[in-house]
Amino acid sequence: MPNLIRPHDVRGLTAGEIQRTRRELRASLALVRPDSPARVPILSLMSAIDTELAERRALDREQMIYLCSCGFGTDDQDWFEDHAGSAGPGRGCPAR
Ligand SMILES: [Zn+2]
């Protein structure tokens, strides 16, 4: 019997593997009676996958690159807003 308490390691999965695992878990869940104890490990793994997906989305946001139509680009949101919100020399946008 596998140790169901151990935290599920889903970090090593690719995005495709995660989506497929999630689909398979949902399918398994549909086959299990609502009062069955078999739901517990399935729900636990689904929760681990949801957490991992949320963390990956947060990471994607951190790694976002802001691009201006003038060709200026930065990963610093404050810098970008500074650029897009003001014209003139320095950090301002030359296209404005
Ligand atoms: Zn610009």
Boltz pocket constraint, residues with backbone or C-beta under 6 A from the ligand:
constraints:
  - pocket:
      binder: B
      contacts: [[A, 68], [A, 69], [A, 70], [A, 71], [A, 72], [A, 83], [A, 84], [A, 92], [A, 93], [A, 94], [A, 95]]
      max_distance: 6.0
